Amino acid sequence: MQFDIQPTAAKFEELGFYTLAGAPTSPRELLGEVRHAEALGLGTAFISERFNIKEAATLSGAAGAVTEQIRIATAATNHTSRHPIITASYATTMHRLTNGRFSLGLGRGIDPLMGAYGIPKISTASMESFAKLMRRLWAGEAVFDYVDAQRVYPVLHLDASFNEEIPLTLVAFGPDTLALGGRCFDDVVLHTFFTDETTAAAVRIVKDAAEQAGRDPATVRVWSCFAVVGDHIDEQLRLRKTVGRLATYLQGYGDLLVRTNNWDTNALARFRADEMVSSFPGAIDGKATPEQLTHIATLIPNEWLAPAATGSPQQCVTAIRNQFDLGCDRVILHGATPSELQPILSKYETRDT
């Protein structure tokens, strides 16, 4: 279904944010956040999924119901965690509920966690196949004997009258996934704490793959997922949003992040060997005390925390704009609530740099 809607009236169409960043105490926080973000003029609200109180379909519906203009995107859900028909129906429901403001965003997930839960692991080829499947189902097709994650689905079908054009978003990390984004997806979200060199290289991979696939590279939007932690917020909270967040990434997939950024593997080994880190129960950004975060900060090289917008609102704006200079089309102001972003957006709007 086509919707005759205008581009959002957002003042900052090129900017987005993650609702419920970090470890919220209640999913109801989303309601105020997305309304505030829309009032501030942000273009897109992104929803990440954790297997606790951040189930993506429920949150997407709530965000769509209390807003009128801001776009809503999952970034990301894992396609093997639901039956394909449920995911396709979720997307079409959101598409019509929001008059075309929704994008289904997919990601690979964390292999050890997926394995522990018995959820099939996801490959690049699997995501490509699934993206094509969604587009066929949204076009009203019936698909027979679809195979994914060693499972056969005899018949997959939504409605023969459907002709839905729903954007697809991909959260991408390595070169193969980035290239997939350029071939098959509308938006590609990069990872947080990418260095400038890594970010520029990732953009080139996406755009080159789009061109090689016969697509206009300009139609594939690359989003920098850029940590924004201004010094106008509490110092302990800043520590959680920088050290705590990066430490959590290093817990989950440190080898990949360090290799991608060409960082020192010995530093990662020292981080992992630390008694507190190695015995920590759960995600560091969600459960660590200020004292623990202060200790963990001594284990992480300063250069690893540098790819972020920090300092005064003016300094944050300068860092955000540099992401566009690196080739990104849009920027997610990651890890900050709309209230925390307000002074930064005021400076961004004035162009007073």
C-alpha positions as a Python dict, from the first residue, in 0.01 Angstrom:
ca = {
    (1, 'M'): (0, 0, 0),
    (2, 'Q'): (129, 344, -98),
    (3, 'F'): (84, 636, 138),
    (4, 'D'): (68, 992, 9),
    (5, 'I'): (252, 1146, 301),
    (6, 'Q'): (495, 1433, 302),
    (7, 'P'): (853, 1388, 420),
    (8, 'T'): (839, 1441, 793),
    (9, 'A'): (821, 1803, 901),
    (10, 'A'): (1119, 1730, 1122),
    (11, 'K'): (1370, 2009, 1149),
    (12, 'F'): (1639, 1743, 1178),
    (13, 'E'): (1534, 1481, 924),
    (14, 'E'): (1896, 1367, 906),
    (15, 'L'): (1914, 1290, 1279),
    (16, 'G'): (1771, 1008, 1486),
    (17, 'F'): (1792, 868, 1837),
    (18, 'Y'): (1747, 538, 2020),
    (19, 'T'): (1455, 528, 2256),
    (20, 'L'): (1503, 339, 2584),
    (21, 'A'): (1880, 365, 2549),
    (22, 'G'): (2074, 143, 2786),
    (23, 'A'): (1887, -33, 3065),
    (24, 'P'): (1556, 143, 3130),
    (25, 'T'): (1354, 63, 3440),
    (26, 'S'): (1022, 70, 3253),
    (27, 'P'): (925, 46, 2884),
    (28, 'R'): (673, 326, 2951),
    (29, 'E'): (963, 569, 2932),
    (30, 'L'): (937, 526, 2555),
    (31, 'L'): (604, 709, 2541),
    (32, 'G'): (740, 1038, 2664),
    (33, 'E'): (1068, 1001, 2479),
    (34, 'V'): (922, 958, 2132),
    (35, 'R'): (674, 1242, 2181),
    (36, 'H'): (955, 1468, 2303),
    (37, 'A'): (1178, 1364, 2013),
    (38, 'E'): (903, 1443, 1766),
    (39, 'A'): (848, 1784, 1927),
    (40, 'L'): (1221, 1857, 1903),
    (41, 'G'): (1215, 1773, 1531),
    (42, 'L'): (1419, 1453, 1523),
    (43, 'G'): (1356, 1249, 1211),
    (44, 'T'): (1366, 888, 1330),
    (45, 'A'): (1320, 694, 1653),
    (46, 'F'): (1516, 368, 1659),
    (47, 'I'): (1415, 73, 1873),
    (48, 'S'): (1668, -189, 1978),
    (49, 'E'): (1561, -525, 2115),
    (50, 'R'): (1676, -697, 2430),
    (51, 'F'): (1518, -1008, 2570),
    (52, 'N'): (1380, -843, 2883),
    (53, 'I'): (1146, -541, 2872),
    (54, 'K'): (1250, -426, 2525),
    (55, 'E'): (1050, -651, 2291),
    (56, 'A'): (1052, -468, 1960),
    (57, 'A'): (702, -531, 1824),
    (58, 'T'): (529, -406, 2138),
    (59, 'L'): (751, -100, 2160),
    (60, 'S'): (704, -21, 1789),
    (61, 'G'): (327, -24, 1823),
    (62, 'A'): (339, 202, 2127),
    (63, 'A'): (571, 448, 1950),
    (64, 'G'): (348, 453, 1643),
    (65, 'A'): (33, 509, 1847),
    (66, 'V'): (155, 818, 2032),
    (67, 'T'): (327, 997, 1740),
    (68, 'E'): (222, 1143, 1405),
    (69, 'Q'): (537, 1228, 1209),
    (70, 'I'): (857, 1078, 1345),
    (71, 'R'): (973, 766, 1165),
    (72, 'I'): (1010, 443, 1362),
    (73, 'A'): (1269, 176, 1288),
    (74, 'T'): (1380, -140, 1459),
    (75, 'A'): (1757, -154, 1482),
    (76, 'A'): (1748, -430, 1525),
    (77, 'T'): (1546, -742, 1568),
    (78, 'N'): (1674, -1088, 1476),
    (79, 'H'): (1468, -1259, 1210),
    (80, 'T'): (1519, -1613, 1343),
    (81, 'S'): (1353, -1522, 1673),
    (82, 'R'): (1006, -1515, 1513),
    (83, 'H'): (820, -1710, 1246),
    (84, 'P'): (859, -1531, 909),
    (85, 'I'): (485, -1476, 879),
    (86, 'I'): (474, -1311, 1222),
    (87, 'T'): (757, -1075, 1128),
    (88, 'A'): (600, -993, 791),
    (89, 'S'): (264, -930, 958),
    (90, 'Y'): (425, -716, 1227),
    (91, 'A'): (583, -498, 959),
    (92, 'T'): (265, -456, 753),
    (93, 'T'): (66, -379, 1067),
    (94, 'M'): (317, -110, 1166),
    (95, 'H'): (330, 22, 809),
    (96, 'R'): (-43, 85, 800),
    (97, 'L'): (-70, 192, 1162),
    (98, 'T'): (185, 469, 1103),
    (99, 'N'): (88, 567, 747),
    (100, 'G'): (420, 450, 612),
    (101, 'R'): (655, 570, 887),
    (102, 'F'): (794, 228, 979),
    (103, 'S'): (1111, 47, 873),
    (104, 'L'): (1183, -313, 965),
    (105, 'G'): (1543, -331, 1081),
    (106, 'L'): (1734, -659, 1102),
    (107, 'G'): (2062, -757, 1262),
    (108, 'R'): (2276, -1064, 1312),
    (109, 'G'): (2261, -1077, 1691),
    (110, 'I'): (2524, -1213, 1931),
    (111, 'D'): (2607, -1574, 1845),
    (112, 'P'): (2678, -1703, 2199),
    (113, 'L'): (2350, -1558, 2325),
    (114, 'M'): (2152, -1694, 2033),
    (115, 'G'): (2307, -2035, 2084),
    (116, 'A'): (2236, -2034, 2456),
    (117, 'Y'): (1868, -1961, 2391),
    (118, 'G'): (1839, -2218, 2114),
    (119, 'I'): (1766, -1948, 1855),
    (120, 'P'): (1915, -2032, 1514),
    (121, 'K'): (2226, -1833, 1436),
    (122, 'I'): (2209, -1586, 1150),
    (123, 'S'): (2437, -1569, 849),
    (124, 'T'): (2476, -1295, 592),
    (125, 'A'): (2317, -1520, 330),
    (126, 'S'): (2024, -1585, 562),
    (127, 'M'): (1958, -1213, 607),
    (128, 'E'): (1972, -1155, 233),
    (129, 'S'): (1728, -1437, 169),
    (130, 'F'): (1496, -1310, 442),
    (131, 'A'): (1497, -954, 307),
    (132, 'K'): (1393, -1082, -35),
    (133, 'L'): (1126, -1299, 127),
    (134, 'M'): (975, -1002, 310),
    (135, 'R'): (950, -800, -9),
    (136, 'R'): (777, -1089, -187),
    (137, 'L'): (525, -1136, 94),
    (138, 'W'): (456, -762, 114),
    (139, 'A'): (391, -770, -261),
    (140, 'G'): (114, -1026, -207),
    (141, 'E'): (302, -1333, -329),
    (142, 'A'): (269, -1683, -191),
    (143, 'V'): (607, -1846, -127),
    (144, 'F'): (641, -2224, -118),
    (145, 'D'): (903, -2440, 51),
    (146, 'Y'): (1109, -2154, 186),
    (147, 'V'): (1417, -2277, 371),
    (148, 'D'): (1595, -2083, 643),
    (149, 'A'): (1804, -2187, 943),
    (150, 'Q'): (1760, -2554, 851),
    (151, 'R'): (1384, -2528, 866),
    (152, 'V'): (1137, -2564, 578),
    (153, 'Y'): (823, -2350, 561),
    (154, 'P'): (577, -2519, 323),
    (155, 'V'): (362, -2210, 255),
    (156, 'L'): (416, -1843, 344),
    (157, 'H'): (150, -1593, 243),
    (158, 'L'): (-9, -1276, 379),
    (159, 'D'): (-271, -1135, 142),
    (160, 'A'): (-290, -1139, -237),
    (161, 'S'): (-413, -779, -239),
    (162, 'F'): (-101, -648, -64),
    (163, 'N'): (135, -414, -243),
    (164, 'E'): (327, -276, 52),
    (165, 'E'): (651, -84, 8),
    (166, 'I'): (813, -106, 349),
    (167, 'P'): (1171, 14, 396),
    (168, 'L'): (1424, -237, 526),
    (169, 'T'): (1707, -138, 758),
    (170, 'L'): (2019, -342, 827),
    (171, 'V'): (2250, -310, 1126),
    (172, 'A'): (2587, -392, 976),
    (173, 'F'): (2937, -449, 1109),
    (174, 'G'): (3174, -650, 891),
    (175, 'P'): (3242, -602, 519),
    (176, 'D'): (3011, -881, 400),
    (177, 'T'): (2715, -746, 593),
    (178, 'L'): (2789, -389, 485),
    (179, 'A'): (2792, -503, 122),
    (180, 'L'): (2461, -680, 178),
    (181, 'G'): (2316, -351, 299),
    (182, 'G'): (2423, -183, -21),
    (183, 'R'): (2268, -459, -235),
    (184, 'C'): (1935, -517, -65),
    (185, 'F'): (1846, -265, 206),
    (186, 'D'): (1725, 94, 218),
    (187, 'D'): (1910, 202, 532),
    (188, 'V'): (2232, 72, 685),
    (189, 'V'): (2317, 144, 1050),
    (190, 'L'): (2683, 130, 1148),
    (191, 'H'): (2811, 38, 1493),
    (192, 'T'): (2895, 270, 1779),
    (193, 'F'): (3259, 356, 1855),
    (194, 'F'): (3373, 314, 1497),
    (195, 'T'): (3685, 520, 1432),
    (196, 'D'): (3678, 782, 1156),
    (197, 'E'): (3879, 552, 932),
    (198, 'T'): (3645, 259, 995),
    (199, 'T'): (3337, 474, 936),
    (200, 'A'): (3464, 613, 605),
    (201, 'A'): (3563, 264, 487),
    (202, 'A'): (3221, 124, 585),
    (203, 'V'): (3041, 393, 387),
    (204, 'R'): (3250, 313, 80),
    (205, 'I'): (3168, -58, 105),
    (206, 'V'): (2794, 12, 123),
    (207, 'K'): (2790, 261, -162),
    (208, 'D'): (3016, 52, -387),
    (209, 'A'): (2799, -256, -332),
    (210, 'A'): (2487, -58, -418),
    (211, 'E'): (2643, 62, -740),
    (212, 'Q'): (2763, -286, -833),
    (213, 'A'): (2408, -412, -779),
    (214, 'G'): (2274, -155, -1025),
    (215, 'R'): (2126, 70, -755),
    (216, 'D'): (2174, 441, -710),
    (217, 'P'): (2413, 462, -411),
    (218, 'A'): (2242, 782, -299),
    (219, 'T'): (1923, 587, -231),
    (220, 'V'): (2092, 371, 33),
    (221, 'R'): (2117, 581, 347),
    (222, 'V'): (2412, 507, 575),
    (223, 'W'): (2357, 599, 939),
    (224, 'S'): (2642, 666, 1175),
    (225, 'C'): (2549, 535, 1519),
    (226, 'F'): (2739, 798, 1712),
    (227, 'A'): (2761, 808, 2091),
    (228, 'V'): (2656, 1153, 2214),
    (229, 'V'): (2748, 1217, 2578),
    (230, 'G'): (2771, 1588, 2653),
    (231, 'D'): (2929, 1724, 2967),
    (232, 'H'): (2599, 1889, 3062),
    (233, 'I'): (2485, 1555, 3208),
    (234, 'D'): (2595, 1403, 3538),
    (235, 'E'): (2950, 1271, 3549),
    (236, 'Q'): (2853, 925, 3673),
    (237, 'L'): (2592, 896, 3399),
    (238, 'R'): (2853, 998, 3142),
    (239, 'L'): (3075, 718, 3270),
    (240, 'R'): (2795, 466, 3225),
    (241, 'K'): (2717, 589, 2872),
    (242, 'T'): (3079, 578, 2759),
    (243, 'V'): (3289, 331, 2958),
    (244, 'G'): (2993, 116, 3054),
    (245, 'R'): (2854, 95, 2703),
    (246, 'L'): (3187, 23, 2533),
    (247, 'A'): (3273, -236, 2800),
    (248, 'T'): (2944, -414, 2726),
    (249, 'Y'): (3029, -428, 2356),
    (250, 'L'): (3370, -570, 2445),
    (251, 'Q'): (3197, -834, 2658),
    (252, 'G'): (2974, -944, 2373),
    (253, 'Y'): (3190, -919, 2061),
    (254, 'G'): (3518, -757, 2156),
    (255, 'D'): (3725, -946, 1900),
    (256, 'L'): (3512, -817, 1613),
    (257, 'L'): (3511, -457, 1731),
    (258, 'V'): (3885, -450, 1801),
    (259, 'R'): (3968, -615, 1470),
    (260, 'T'): (3738, -383, 1275),
    (261, 'N'): (3894, -72, 1429),
    (262, 'N'): (4249, -211, 1412),
    (263, 'W'): (4288, -165, 1788),
    (264, 'D'): (4544, -333, 2012),
    (265, 'T'): (4442, -693, 2080),
    (266, 'N'): (4667, -698, 2387),
    (267, 'A'): (4453, -428, 2543),
    (268, 'L'): (4145, -642, 2486),
    (269, 'A'): (4319, -938, 2648),
    (270, 'R'): (4403, -727, 2955),
    (271, 'F'): (4043, -609, 2975),
    (272, 'R'): (3911, -965, 2965),
    (273, 'A'): (4168, -1095, 3213),
    (274, 'D'): (4066, -843, 3478),
    (275, 'E'): (3904, -1025, 3770),
    (276, 'M'): (3609, -786, 3793),
    (277, 'V'): (3536, -802, 3420),
    (278, 'S'): (3575, -1178, 3389),
    (279, 'S'): (3339, -1245, 3680),
    (280, 'F'): (3085, -970, 3611),
    (281, 'P'): (2727, -1107, 3608),
    (282, 'G'): (2555, -958, 3306),
    (283, 'A'): (2591, -646, 3095),
    (284, 'I'): (2829, -392, 3246),
    (285, 'D'): (2635, -88, 3129),
    (286, 'G'): (2321, -211, 3301),
    (287, 'K'): (2453, -336, 3634),
    (288, 'A'): (2795, -190, 3718),
    (289, 'T'): (2827, 48, 4013),
    (290, 'P'): (3005, 383, 3976),
    (291, 'E'): (3304, 236, 4159),
    (292, 'Q'): (3317, -60, 3921),
    (293, 'L'): (3289, 168, 3619),
    (294, 'T'): (3572, 385, 3750),
    (295, 'H'): (3789, 74, 3773),
    (296, 'I'): (3687, -51, 3429),
    (297, 'A'): (3776, 290, 3284),
    (298, 'T'): (4140, 218, 3371),
    (299, 'L'): (4128, -89, 3147),
    (300, 'I'): (4004, 81, 2829),
    (301, 'P'): (4246, 292, 2621),
    (302, 'N'): (4136, 653, 2579),
    (303, 'E'): (4156, 622, 2201),
    (304, 'W'): (3886, 356, 2211),
    (305, 'L'): (3645, 602, 2372),
    (306, 'A'): (3740, 888, 2140),
    (307, 'P'): (3494, 815, 1853),
    (308, 'A'): (3206, 995, 2026),
    (309, 'A'): (3053, 1340, 2067),
    (310, 'T'): (3165, 1463, 2407),
    (311, 'G'): (3231, 1794, 2581),
    (312, 'S'): (3019, 2106, 2548),
    (313, 'P'): (2708, 2113, 2328),
    (314, 'Q'): (2912, 2308, 2074),
    (315, 'Q'): (3186, 2045, 2072),
    (316, 'C'): (2925, 1772, 2035),
    (317, 'V'): (2777, 1947, 1731),
    (318, 'T'): (3119, 1971, 1567),
    (319, 'A'): (3176, 1599, 1619),
    (320, 'I'): (2829, 1513, 1486),
    (321, 'R'): (2883, 1715, 1170),
    (322, 'N'): (3212, 1539, 1112),
    (323, 'Q'): (3018, 1215, 1061),
    (324, 'F'): (2864, 1370, 750),
    (325, 'D'): (3211, 1471, 633),
    (326, 'L'): (3309, 1103, 657),
    (327, 'G'): (3033, 1018, 407),
    (328, 'C'): (2742, 922, 633),
    (329, 'D'): (2400, 1031, 512),
    (330, 'R'): (2242, 1048, 855),
    (331, 'V'): (2344, 1026, 1220),
    (332, 'I'): (2187, 851, 1517),
    (333, 'L'): (2258, 1048, 1832),
    (334, 'H'): (2315, 735, 2032),
    (335, 'G'): (2283, 678, 2404),
    (336, 'A'): (2109, 1007, 2484),
    (337, 'T'): (1748, 1086, 2569),
    (338, 'P'): (1567, 1372, 2395),
    (339, 'S'): (1604, 1579, 2712),
    (340, 'E'): (1979, 1523, 2708),
    (341, 'L'): (1992, 1611, 2339),
    (342, 'Q'): (1796, 1935, 2367),
    (343, 'P'): (2092, 2171, 2434),
    (344, 'I'): (2292, 2001, 2160),
    (345, 'L'): (2009, 2034, 1908),
    (346, 'S'): (1978, 2403, 1995),
    (347, 'K'): (2341, 2454, 1893),
    (348, 'Y'): (2302, 2229, 1589),
    (349, 'E'): (2006, 2433, 1468),
    (350, 'T'): (2190, 2765, 1491),
    (351, 'R'): (2478, 2637, 1277),
    (352, 'D'): (2691, 2849, 1504),
    (353, 'T'): (3016, 2659, 1493),
}
